[in-house]
Amino acid sequence: MLNQADLYPIVEKYASFGNHHTGTEADRATTRWLIGLLEGMGATVEEDPYSFERFVCQAELTAGGETVPCLPLFYSDVGKIDTTVFSTYCADYGHVGNARSLDPTLPSSDGQTPLIIAIDGPADLPVQCNRVPTQLLGRPAVIIPDNWLDRVQAGAHLRFDAHLEPGQSSNVVALLGDPAAAQVMITTPLTGWTPAAGERGTGLAAALAIAAALADDYRVVFSACSGHEIDHLGLRHYLSTRDLAGQRAIHLGASIAATEPVPGGEPRLGDRRMCLTTAVGDTRAAIAARVPDANWSMPDLAPPWPGEGGTWLEAGAQVLSFLGGASLFHTTDDIAAKATTPAAVELAATVAFDATRIFLDGSS
């Protein structure tokens, strides 16, 4: 299964469901499809449901007679507003993946004056930010591409209408392999803001392939957790009832095989990629020697780690985590044809599998 003919169609199908917001029909349809895939692999599958407050919003911004590409900042505020009075703020792209990093940087609010946040992503593509769902920002906020900022500052009209409603989602948990064999946990996030072909689909494809390949020798516990974009909500629910002390977890996170364009050449795996691990000594050195073949660096980061791999680490697991970013990260252009290639998916999955074998052989 570690070949592009099997892997790339998974990426395409995942992205075809549309924007993977947690608790939406796209989320539910993706869950049903994934369960079918796992059952077809011979796995025993169950859903791990949870409830949350879902943010629902319609936002429209116009400037100079043009419709401005914009997205509501989730969990910013509830209520309806129709105004030409607002503040603007320029946010760095580095905030988009960390649900807890944006709010402290925002300017203080004068009452509930709406905020228009310009993020320095690709031209004409607003870049959505991960959010914490348990507290509102306290003012309506929308995100725009930074190349629209001057036009908006010259005068714009914002319509914003948001509310909270009861929401539900499910993690997908599957068991493969011999129940008597040593256990390994393979995990990947399931949801996100966009079609997320490069961001989420490539990690899902790699996680499924690695789980299938390991099932001959291990008892594999596969988990695909929703709620990633809202502070790892599903994963936190999943881990709250499990003792992970000593467990070995392989995390296939963001942008596993997301590519960047190369002028006059084939797209290549980008540079914003890293592999993190609790392995030490010779095992760590062997992993560090293998992962650069898929352009992963291996920094020695102290906790807290970024991504859901960091959440597994906090829960007490031994972790091998792959993650990264890409230029189409959190944008609606993150579709299979633009965000990755069949060859890139095969390469990343193969290198991640080899590193996983090294990690498992060096741990117990």
C-alpha positions in Angstrom: 0.0 0.0 0.0 3.1 2.3 0.2 2.8 3.3 -3.5 1.3 6.2 -5.2 -1.4 4.2 -7.0 -3.0 3.4 -3.6 -2.1 6.6 -1.8 -2.9 9.5 -4.1 -6.6 8.5 -4.6 -7.1 8.7 -0.9 -5.8 12.2 -0.9 -8.1 13.1 -3.8 -11.2 11.5 -2.2 -10.5 13.2 1.1 -10.3 16.6 -0.5 -13.4 16.0 -2.6 -15.6 16.3 0.5 -14.9 20.0 0.7 -14.2 22.1 3.7 -13.6 19.7 6.6 -15.0 21.9 9.4 -15.7 19.8 12.6 -19.4 18.9 13.1 -20.5 19.7 9.5 -21.9 17.3 6.9 -18.4 17.2 5.2 -17.0 15.9 8.5 -19.7 13.3 8.8 -19.3 12.2 5.2 -15.6 11.9 5.6 -16.0 9.8 8.8 -18.4 7.4 7.0 -16.0 7.0 4.1 -13.0 6.4 6.4 -14.9 3.8 8.4 -15.6 2.0 5.1 -11.9 2.1 4.1 -10.8 0.7 7.4 -13.4 -2.1 7.4 -12.2 -3.0 3.9 -8.7 -3.4 5.4 -10.2 -5.9 7.9 -10.1 -3.6 10.9 -12.5 -3.5 13.8 -13.8 0.1 13.8 -15.8 2.2 16.2 -16.7 5.9 16.5 -15.8 7.9 19.5 -18.4 10.7 19.7 -18.3 13.9 21.6 -20.3 17.2 21.8 -19.2 20.8 21.5 -20.6 24.3 20.8 -20.3 24.8 17.0 -19.6 28.3 15.7 -21.8 29.2 12.7 -21.2 32.4 10.8 -21.9 34.3 7.6 -19.5 37.2 6.8 -19.4 39.5 3.9 -16.9 42.4 3.3 -17.0 44.8 0.4 -14.6 47.6 -0.5 -14.8 50.0 -3.4 -17.6 48.1 -5.0 -15.7 44.8 -4.9 -16.3 41.7 -2.7 -13.2 41.2 -0.5 -12.1 37.6 -0.1 -12.7 37.0 3.6 -13.3 34.4 6.2 -14.9 34.8 9.7 -12.5 34.3 12.5 -14.2 31.4 14.3 -15.2 31.9 17.9 -14.6 35.7 17.6 -18.1 36.8 18.7 -21.8 36.1 18.3 -24.6 38.4 17.0 -25.3 40.4 14.0 -23.5 43.5 12.8 -23.7 45.7 9.7 -21.1 48.5 9.8 -18.5 50.6 8.1 -16.6 51.1 11.4 -13.8 48.7 12.2 -10.2 48.3 13.2 -7.5 46.6 11.1 -4.5 44.5 12.2 -1.7 42.7 10.3 -1.1 39.2 11.6 1.9 37.0 10.8 1.3 33.7 9.0 3.0 31.9 11.9 -0.1 32.3 14.0 -2.5 30.3 11.8 -1.7 26.8 13.1 -1.6 27.5 16.8 -5.0 27.9 18.3 -3.6 29.8 21.4 -1.2 32.1 19.7 -3.3 34.7 17.9 -5.5 36.3 20.6 -2.7 37.6 22.9 -1.3 39.5 19.9 -4.5 41.3 18.9 -5.0 45.0 19.8 -7.3 45.8 22.7 -10.9 46.4 21.8 -12.8 49.6 22.1 -16.1 48.1 23.0 -17.0 45.6 20.3 -15.5 47.3 17.4 -15.1 44.7 14.6 -11.6 43.7 13.7 -10.3 42.9 10.2 -7.2 40.8 10.3 -4.9 40.8 7.3 -2.6 37.7 7.1 0.4 37.5 4.9 -0.5 34.4 2.9 -0.9 33.9 -0.8 -2.5 36.7 -2.8 -6.3 36.8 -2.8 -6.5 33.8 -0.4 -7.5 34.4 3.2 -5.7 32.1 5.6 -7.9 30.7 8.4 -6.6 30.5 12.0 -7.0 27.6 14.4 -9.2 28.5 17.3 -10.0 27.7 20.9 -13.7 27.0 21.1 -14.3 27.5 24.8 -14.0 31.3 24.9 -15.0 34.1 22.5 -12.7 36.8 21.5 -15.5 39.3 22.3 -15.5 41.3 19.1 -16.5 40.2 15.5 -13.5 39.5 13.4 -12.8 38.5 9.8 -9.6 37.5 8.0 -8.5 38.9 4.6 -5.5 38.4 2.4 -2.9 41.1 3.1 -2.9 42.3 -0.5 -6.4 43.6 0.1 -5.6 45.6 3.2 -5.1 49.0 1.5 -8.4 48.8 -0.3 -10.2 47.9 2.9 -8.5 50.6 4.9 -9.8 53.1 2.3 -13.3 52.2 3.3 -15.3 49.0 3.6 -18.6 47.6 4.6 -18.8 44.5 6.9 -21.8 42.3 7.5 -21.3 39.6 10.1 -23.9 37.2 11.6 -22.8 34.5 14.0 -24.2 32.2 16.6 -23.3 29.1 18.6 -25.3 25.9 18.3 -25.0 22.3 19.7 -22.5 20.4 17.6 -21.4 16.8 17.5 -18.5 15.0 15.9 -16.7 11.7 16.2 -13.2 10.3 16.2 -12.6 7.1 14.3 -10.8 4.3 16.1 -9.7 1.1 14.5 -7.9 -2.1 15.6 -5.7 -4.1 13.2 -3.4 -7.1 13.6 -2.9 -9.7 16.3 -4.4 -8.8 19.7 -1.5 -10.6 21.4 1.2 -8.7 19.5 3.0 -5.6 20.9 0.9 -2.5 20.5 1.6 0.6 18.5 -0.7 3.6 18.0 -0.9 5.3 14.6 -2.7 8.7 14.7 -3.6 11.5 12.3 -6.0 14.5 12.5 -9.2 14.2 10.5 -10.6 17.7 10.2 -9.5 21.2 9.1 -10.7 24.5 7.5 -10.4 23.6 3.8 -10.3 20.7 1.4 -6.9 20.2 3.0 -5.5 17.8 0.5 -1.9 18.6 1.3 -2.5 19.5 5.0 -4.7 16.6 6.0 -5.2 14.2 3.1 -1.6 13.3 2.7 -1.2 12.5 6.4 -4.3 10.3 6.3 -3.1 8.4 3.3 0.3 7.8 4.9 -1.3 6.8 8.3 -3.5 4.3 6.6 -0.6 2.8 4.7 1.7 2.6 7.7 -1.1 1.0 9.8 -1.7 -1.6 7.2 2.1 -2.4 6.8 2.6 -2.7 10.6 -0.4 -4.9 11.2 1.6 -8.0 10.2 3.8 -7.6 13.3 1.9 -5.4 15.7 -1.4 -4.7 17.3 -2.2 -1.4 15.6 -4.5 1.1 17.2 -5.4 3.6 14.5 -7.1 6.9 15.5 -8.2 9.7 13.3 -9.4 12.5 15.5 -11.6 15.4 14.5 -11.6 18.9 16.0 -8.0 19.6 15.1 -8.7 23.1 14.0 -10.5 23.9 17.2 -7.7 23.2 19.7 -7.4 19.5 19.1 -10.8 19.1 20.6 -11.5 15.5 19.4 -8.0 14.3 20.4 -8.3 15.8 23.9 -11.6 13.9 24.3 -10.0 10.6 23.0 -7.0 10.9 25.3 -9.0 11.8 28.4 -10.1 8.2 28.8 -6.8 6.4 28.0 -3.6 5.7 29.9 -0.8 6.3 27.5 2.1 5.8 29.9 4.7 3.9 27.9 2.6 3.6 24.8 4.3 4.3 21.4 2.5 6.7 19.1 3.3 7.6 15.5 1.7 10.9 14.6 1.2 11.8 10.9 0.4 15.5 11.2 0.1 18.5 8.9 1.4 18.7 5.4 3.0 15.2 5.3 3.4 15.4 1.5 2.5 19.0 0.7 4.6 20.4 -2.1 5.8 23.7 -3.4 6.0 24.7 -7.0 9.4 24.7 -8.7 9.8 27.1 -11.7 10.4 24.9 -14.8 10.3 21.7 -12.8 8.2 19.3 -10.8 6.8 20.4 -7.5 8.8 19.3 -4.5 8.3 18.7 -0.8 8.6 22.0 0.9 11.1 23.2 3.5 8.7 23.9 6.4 8.8 20.3 7.6 10.0 18.6 10.7 10.2 15.3 12.5 10.1 15.2 16.3 10.7 12.2 18.6 11.3 11.1 22.1 13.8 8.6 20.8 17.4 9.0 22.0 20.9 7.8 21.2 21.4 5.5 18.2 17.7 5.3 17.5 17.4 9.0 17.2 20.5 9.2 15.1 19.2 6.6 12.7 15.9 8.4 12.3 17.7 11.7 11.8 19.7 10.1 9.0 16.6 8.8 7.2 14.0 11.6 7.3 16.0 14.2 5.2 15.2 12.1 2.2 11.7 13.5 2.4 13.0 16.9 3.4 12.1 16.7 7.1 14.5 18.4 9.4 14.9 17.0 12.9 15.2 19.8 15.5 15.8 19.1 19.1 12.7 20.9 20.5 11.8 21.0 24.1 8.1 20.7 25.0 5.6 21.9 24.2 5.8 20.5 20.7 3.7 21.9 17.9 0.8 19.9 16.5 -1.2 17.0 17.8 2.1 15.1 18.4 2.7 17.6 21.2 -0.7 16.6 22.7 0.3 12.9 22.6 3.6 13.8 24.3 1.8 15.7 27.1 -0.4 12.6 27.6 2.7 10.5 28.4 3.3 8.6 25.1 6.6 7.9 23.4 6.2 9.8 20.2 7.4 10.0 16.7 5.7 13.0 15.1 5.8 14.3 11.5 4.4 17.7 10.7 4.9 20.9 8.7 3.4 23.7 6.7 3.1 24.8 3.1 2.2 27.9 1.1 -1.4 26.7 0.6 -1.8 25.7 4.3 -5.3 26.7 5.6 -6.4 28.1 2.2 -9.2 26.9 -0.1 -6.6 26.2 -2.8 -5.3 23.2 -0.8 -6.7 20.7 -3.3 -4.9 17.6 -4.5 -4.0 19.0 -8.0 -2.3 22.1 -6.5 -1.0 20.9 -3.1 0.7 17.6 -3.7 1.7 15.0 -6.3 1.5 11.2 -6.4 5.3 10.9 -6.2 5.5 13.2 -3.2 2.9 11.2 -1.3 4.7 7.9 -2.0 8.1 9.3 -1.0 6.8 10.9 2.3 4.9 7.8 3.3 7.9 5.5 2.5 10.3 7.6 4.5 7.8 8.0 7.4 7.3 4.2 7.4 11.1 3.5 7.5 11.5 6.0 10.4 8.6 4.3 12.2 10.4 0.9 11.9 13.6 2.4 13.3 11.6 4.1 16.2 9.8 0.8 17.1 12.9 -1.3 16.9 14.6 1.0 19.2 11.9 1.2 21.8 9.8 -1.2 23.9 
